[in-house]
Amino acid sequence: MSLLSLAPLSAQAQSAAQLSNQTQQLTIKAYTEEWPPYNFMRDNQLVGVSTEILQAVCMETKIKCDKELVPWTRAYKTVLENPDTLIYTISRIPVREKQFVWIGPILPRSMWIFARTEVASKIHSIKDLANFRIGAIREEASLSELLEAGVPSSSIQIFNTNTDEMRMLKAGKIDIVANTEIGMQQNQKTFGISAHSIKRMMKLNDGAALYFGMNLKSNPELIEKMQAAVDKMKREGKIDQIVERYTKSR
């Protein structure tokens, strides 16, 4: 075989290698927890407002995105340690600021205190929460916010998942939880918690927003493409359309 006949093969091999590298660069692994309606399992499929936003972003950018639902602490640790990984739906709060590259915001976040109706009349301020049993999910932003607001840790019962927390609330074994309005409405629907049994109280926090959080050592090209896609979706109203699909049916 002549050298001339080898040259095209070499060029093809080089081109194939470059294409393979590009494919690897445009791949992420996304981790999330159960937090309806943002991210949750339905009919053995990972769905939710944030999940659909992420899927649309990955489609727009042609990024291959593998998603996995795990306990929040595992998601958090995994993304902190591995490049080209992403955690969602995550609140951007000061204590986390330097831990991730932030893509978004994807959604607003107003966190409210919800109390069982039986105890609601006894709650007039954040300080009163110390007298009741409060549920929180390990490593979530609302746990930090409760502690920063002066709620003693002795009053807080920590859970690994949203399901564990909601089951205890429904059973009357905790009195108070923190959540967004649409988050709590979805939980009431999912877990059969009647509207008259829970009362929305005061805001816990209204300053943070919801984001995708990327590992600090992730490929800058991934980050740039994904941020541009989020911005485009917001301009075109596509994020609002996704939110509406999950809220109008309630």
C-alpha positions as CSV (number, residue, x, y, z in Angstrom):
1,M,0.0,0.0,0.0
2,S,1.4,3.4,-1.0
3,L,1.9,6.4,1.4
4,L,-0.6,8.3,-0.7
5,S,-3.3,5.7,0.1
6,L,-2.5,5.9,3.8
7,A,-2.8,9.7,4.0
8,P,-6.6,9.9,3.6
9,L,-7.0,7.2,6.2
10,S,-4.8,9.1,8.6
11,A,-6.8,12.3,8.1
12,Q,-10.1,10.3,8.6
13,A,-8.7,8.9,11.8
14,Q,-7.7,12.3,13.1
15,S,-11.1,13.7,12.2
16,A,-12.8,10.9,14.0
17,A,-10.7,11.4,17.1
18,Q,-11.6,15.1,17.1
19,L,-15.3,14.3,16.7
20,S,-15.0,11.8,19.6
21,N,-13.4,14.4,21.8
22,Q,-16.1,17.0,21.0
23,T,-18.8,14.4,21.9
24,Q,-17.1,13.8,25.2
25,Q,-16.9,17.5,25.9
26,L,-20.6,18.0,25.2
27,T,-21.8,15.5,27.8
28,I,-22.9,16.2,31.3
29,K,-24.3,14.2,34.2
30,A,-27.1,15.9,36.1
31,Y,-28.1,15.0,39.6
32,T,-31.3,16.0,41.4
33,E,-33.5,15.2,44.3
34,E,-37.2,14.6,44.7
35,W,-38.8,18.0,45.0
36,P,-42.1,18.3,43.2
37,P,-43.0,20.0,41.0
38,Y,-39.4,21.0,40.1
39,N,-38.0,17.5,39.9
40,F,-39.7,14.2,40.7
41,M,-40.5,10.7,39.4
42,R,-43.8,10.1,37.6
43,D,-44.6,6.8,35.9
44,N,-40.9,5.8,36.3
45,Q,-39.8,8.9,34.5
46,L,-37.9,11.9,35.9
47,V,-40.1,14.9,35.2
48,G,-40.8,18.4,36.6
49,V,-40.5,22.0,35.8
50,S,-36.7,22.2,36.2
51,T,-36.2,18.8,34.5
52,E,-38.0,20.0,31.4
53,I,-36.0,23.2,31.4
54,L,-32.8,21.2,31.6
55,Q,-34.0,18.9,28.8
56,A,-34.8,21.9,26.6
57,V,-31.4,23.5,27.3
58,C,-29.6,20.2,26.4
59,M,-31.6,19.9,23.2
60,E,-30.9,23.5,22.2
61,T,-27.2,23.1,22.8
62,K,-26.9,19.5,21.5
63,I,-25.4,18.5,24.9
64,K,-25.9,14.9,25.9
65,C,-27.4,15.0,29.4
66,D,-27.8,12.0,31.7
67,K,-30.1,12.6,34.7
68,E,-30.3,10.8,37.9
69,L,-32.5,11.3,41.0
70,V,-30.7,10.6,44.3
71,P,-30.8,11.9,47.9
72,W,-29.8,15.6,48.0
73,T,-26.6,15.0,50.1
74,R,-25.3,12.5,47.5
75,A,-26.1,14.8,44.6
76,Y,-24.4,17.7,46.3
77,K,-21.2,15.7,47.1
78,T,-21.0,14.1,43.7
79,V,-21.2,17.4,41.8
80,L,-18.7,19.1,44.1
81,E,-16.2,16.4,43.3
82,N,-16.7,15.7,39.6
83,P,-16.2,17.9,36.5
84,D,-18.9,18.3,33.9
85,T,-21.6,17.4,36.5
86,L,-24.6,19.5,37.4
87,I,-27.0,19.7,40.4
88,Y,-30.5,21.0,40.2
89,T,-32.8,22.5,41.4
90,I,-30.5,24.5,43.6
91,S,-30.9,27.8,45.5
92,R,-28.1,30.3,45.1
93,I,-27.4,31.4,48.6
94,P,-24.2,33.1,50.0
95,V,-22.8,29.9,51.7
96,R,-22.8,28.1,48.3
97,E,-21.7,31.0,46.1
98,K,-18.1,29.8,45.6
99,Q,-19.0,26.1,45.4
100,F,-20.5,26.0,41.9
101,V,-20.6,27.7,38.6
102,W,-24.1,29.1,38.4
103,I,-26.3,28.7,35.3
104,G,-29.5,30.7,35.4
105,P,-31.5,31.9,37.2
106,I,-34.0,29.4,35.9
107,L,-36.8,30.2,38.3
108,P,-37.7,32.6,41.1
109,R,-37.7,31.3,44.7
110,S,-39.8,32.6,47.6
111,M,-39.6,30.3,50.5
112,W,-42.5,30.2,52.9
113,I,-43.2,28.7,56.3
114,F,-46.2,26.3,56.3
115,A,-47.7,25.1,59.5
116,R,-50.3,22.6,60.5
117,T,-53.6,24.4,61.1
118,E,-53.7,23.1,64.7
119,V,-50.6,25.2,65.6
120,A,-50.8,28.1,63.2
121,S,-52.6,30.4,65.6
122,K,-49.7,30.2,68.0
123,I,-47.1,31.4,65.4
124,H,-46.7,35.1,65.1
125,S,-43.0,35.4,64.2
126,I,-40.0,33.3,63.2
127,K,-39.0,33.2,66.9
128,D,-42.2,31.2,67.7
129,L,-41.1,28.4,65.4
130,A,-38.7,27.2,68.2
131,N,-41.8,26.0,70.1
132,F,-42.7,23.4,67.5
133,R,-41.4,20.5,65.5
134,I,-39.9,21.7,62.3
135,G,-39.0,19.5,59.3
136,A,-36.1,20.2,57.0
137,I,-34.1,18.2,54.4
138,R,-30.5,17.6,54.9
139,E,-28.1,20.1,53.2
140,E,-31.0,22.1,51.6
141,A,-30.9,25.9,51.6
142,S,-34.0,26.2,53.8
143,L,-32.2,24.4,56.6
144,S,-29.4,27.0,56.5
145,E,-32.0,29.8,56.3
146,L,-33.9,28.5,59.3
147,L,-30.7,28.4,61.4
148,E,-29.7,31.8,60.2
149,A,-33.1,33.1,61.2
150,G,-32.4,32.0,64.8
151,V,-34.4,28.8,64.9
152,P,-32.6,26.4,67.2
153,S,-31.3,23.2,65.7
154,S,-33.0,21.3,68.6
155,S,-36.4,22.2,67.1
156,I,-35.5,20.9,63.6
157,Q,-35.9,17.3,62.5
158,I,-33.8,16.5,59.5
159,F,-34.9,14.2,56.7
160,N,-33.1,12.7,53.7
161,T,-35.9,13.1,51.2
162,N,-39.0,15.2,50.5
163,T,-41.2,12.0,50.8
164,D,-39.9,11.3,54.3
165,E,-40.7,14.9,55.4
166,M,-44.2,15.0,53.8
167,R,-45.2,11.7,55.3
168,M,-44.2,12.9,58.8
169,L,-46.1,16.2,58.2
170,K,-49.2,14.3,57.1
171,A,-49.0,12.0,60.2
172,G,-48.8,15.1,62.5
173,K,-45.3,14.1,63.7
174,I,-43.9,17.4,62.6
175,D,-45.7,20.8,62.7
176,I,-43.8,23.0,60.3
177,V,-42.0,22.8,56.9
178,A,-40.5,25.4,54.6
179,N,-41.3,25.3,50.8
180,T,-42.2,27.4,47.8
181,E,-45.9,27.9,47.1
182,I,-46.0,25.7,44.1
183,G,-43.8,23.2,45.8
184,M,-46.2,22.9,48.8
185,Q,-49.2,22.8,46.5
186,Q,-47.7,19.9,44.6
187,N,-46.9,18.1,47.8
188,Q,-50.4,18.5,49.1
189,K,-51.7,16.9,45.9
190,T,-49.1,14.1,45.8
191,F,-49.4,13.1,49.4
192,G,-53.1,13.8,50.0
193,I,-52.6,16.6,52.5
194,S,-55.8,18.6,52.6
195,A,-55.8,22.3,52.0
196,H,-57.5,23.1,55.3
197,S,-54.9,21.1,57.3
198,I,-52.0,23.4,56.3
199,K,-51.7,27.2,56.6
200,R,-49.1,29.4,54.8
201,M,-47.5,31.6,57.4
202,M,-44.6,34.1,56.8
203,K,-41.8,34.2,54.3
204,L,-38.6,32.6,55.3
205,N,-36.6,34.0,52.4
206,D,-37.3,36.0,49.2
207,G,-33.9,36.8,47.9
208,A,-32.5,33.7,46.4
209,A,-33.4,32.2,43.0
210,L,-33.2,28.7,41.6
211,Y,-30.3,27.6,39.3
212,F,-28.4,24.8,37.8
213,G,-25.1,24.4,39.7
214,M,-22.1,23.1,37.7
215,N,-18.8,21.7,39.1
216,L,-16.2,24.4,39.3
217,K,-13.8,22.5,37.0
218,S,-16.4,21.9,34.3
219,N,-15.7,22.6,30.6
220,P,-16.2,26.3,30.0
221,E,-17.8,25.6,26.7
222,L,-20.6,23.6,28.4
223,I,-21.2,26.4,30.8
224,E,-21.3,29.1,28.1
225,K,-23.7,27.1,25.9
226,M,-26.0,26.3,28.7
227,Q,-26.2,29.8,30.0
228,A,-27.0,31.1,26.5
229,A,-29.7,28.6,26.1
230,V,-31.3,29.5,29.4
231,D,-31.2,33.2,28.5
232,K,-32.9,32.4,25.1
233,M,-35.6,30.3,26.8
234,K,-36.4,33.2,29.1
235,R,-36.5,35.7,26.3
236,E,-38.9,33.5,24.3
237,G,-41.2,32.8,27.2
238,K,-40.5,29.1,27.1
239,I,-39.7,28.7,30.8
240,D,-43.1,30.4,31.6
241,Q,-44.8,27.9,29.4
242,I,-43.2,25.0,31.2
243,V,-44.2,26.4,34.6
244,E,-47.8,26.9,33.4
245,R,-48.1,23.2,32.3
246,Y,-47.3,22.2,35.9
247,T,-49.5,24.8,37.7
248,K,-52.6,25.2,35.6
249,S,-53.8,21.6,36.2
250,R,-54.0,22.0,40.0
